[in-house]
């Protein structure tokens, strides 16, 4: 099965959502989808890069996921929406300046945008 899937896909992006609600949480630092990406990456045995996503709020968490081999790439969607300079601040050692998404989903409910900027 994996061969057919990988013939057409350069990456596997592991994500999940719950229509109308919050996705499940593992209660820890890492999202359940990151843990799922780790399992898929192990199963693929290097056949395709796996992208982990979910609750990657800090460069430290992103580096941990990569260093521990949980995923080959990380997606930082909400982090970049909250702070478009997330990557540059991480790259230049200015992590303390990053406006972090706290997962309130307030960006969907506030006309003024993300509450992290208030």
C-alpha positions as CSV (number, residue, x, y, z in Angstrom):
1,X,0.0,0.0,0.0
2,X,2.7,2.5,0.9
3,X,4.3,2.1,-2.5
4,X,1.2,3.3,-4.3
5,X,0.7,6.3,-1.9
6,X,4.4,7.3,-2.2
7,X,4.5,7.1,-6.0
8,X,2.3,10.2,-6.1
9,X,3.4,12.1,-2.9
10,X,6.6,13.7,-2.1
11,X,5.7,14.3,1.6
12,X,3.3,13.0,4.1
13,X,1.7,15.8,6.2
14,X,0.2,14.3,9.4
15,X,-2.7,16.4,10.7
16,X,-6.1,16.1,12.2
17,X,-9.1,18.2,13.2
18,X,-12.5,18.0,14.7
19,X,-15.2,19.9,12.9
20,X,-16.7,22.4,15.2
21,X,-14.5,21.6,18.1
22,X,-11.0,21.4,19.5
23,X,-8.7,18.6,18.4
24,X,-7.8,16.1,21.1
25,X,-4.9,16.9,23.3
26,X,-2.3,14.6,24.8
27,X,-2.0,16.9,27.8
28,X,1.7,17.3,27.3
29,X,4.1,19.4,25.4
30,X,3.5,17.5,22.1
31,X,0.4,17.2,20.1
32,X,-1.1,13.7,19.4
33,X,-0.6,14.4,15.7
34,X,3.2,14.8,16.3
35,X,3.2,11.4,18.0
36,X,1.2,10.0,15.1
37,X,3.7,11.4,12.7
38,X,6.4,9.7,14.6
39,X,4.7,6.3,14.2
40,X,4.1,6.9,10.5
41,X,7.7,7.9,10.0
42,X,8.9,4.7,11.6
43,X,6.5,2.7,9.5
44,X,7.6,4.4,6.3
45,X,11.3,3.6,7.1
46,X,12.6,6.6,5.1
47,X,10.4,6.1,2.0
48,X,9.1,9.7,2.2
49,X,9.6,12.7,4.5
50,X,6.9,13.1,7.2
51,X,5.7,16.5,8.3
52,X,4.7,16.8,12.0
53,X,2.2,19.5,13.0
54,X,0.3,20.6,16.1
55,X,1.2,22.6,19.2
56,X,4.7,23.5,17.8
57,X,4.7,26.8,19.6
58,X,8.4,27.3,20.2
59,X,11.6,26.7,18.3
60,X,12.7,24.5,21.1
61,X,9.8,22.1,20.5
62,X,10.4,22.2,16.8
63,X,14.1,21.3,17.3
64,X,13.2,18.5,19.7
65,X,10.8,16.9,17.2
66,X,13.5,17.0,14.5
67,X,16.3,15.9,16.8
68,X,14.4,13.0,18.2
69,X,13.4,11.9,14.7
70,X,9.7,12.2,15.3
71,X,9.3,14.0,11.9
72,X,11.6,15.1,9.1
73,X,9.9,18.5,8.9
74,X,7.6,20.5,11.1
75,X,4.7,22.8,10.2
76,X,4.3,25.9,12.3
77,X,1.0,27.3,10.9
78,X,-0.6,29.1,13.8
79,X,2.8,30.3,15.0
80,X,3.4,32.0,11.7
81,X,0.0,33.5,11.7
82,X,0.5,34.9,15.2
83,X,4.1,36.1,14.4
84,X,5.1,36.2,10.7
85,X,8.7,36.7,11.9
86,X,8.6,33.4,13.9
87,X,11.2,31.6,11.7
88,X,13.6,34.6,11.5
89,X,13.4,35.2,15.2
90,X,14.2,31.5,15.8
91,X,17.0,31.5,13.3
92,X,18.6,34.6,14.9
93,X,18.3,33.5,18.5
94,X,15.5,35.9,19.4
95,X,13.1,33.2,20.6
96,X,12.0,35.4,23.6
97,X,10.6,37.9,21.1
98,X,8.3,35.4,19.4
99,X,4.5,36.1,19.9
100,X,3.2,32.6,20.6
101,X,-0.1,31.1,19.7
102,X,-1.7,29.7,22.8
103,X,-4.3,27.8,21.0
104,X,-7.3,29.9,22.3
105,X,-8.7,30.0,18.8
106,X,-9.5,33.6,19.6
107,X,-8.3,34.6,16.2
108,X,-11.6,33.1,14.9
109,X,-13.7,35.2,17.3
110,X,-12.0,38.6,17.6
111,X,-12.4,41.2,14.9
112,X,-9.1,42.7,16.0
113,X,-7.2,39.5,15.3
114,X,-5.0,37.3,17.5
115,X,-5.2,38.0,21.2
116,X,-1.5,37.3,21.5
117,X,-1.0,40.8,20.1
118,X,-3.1,42.5,22.7
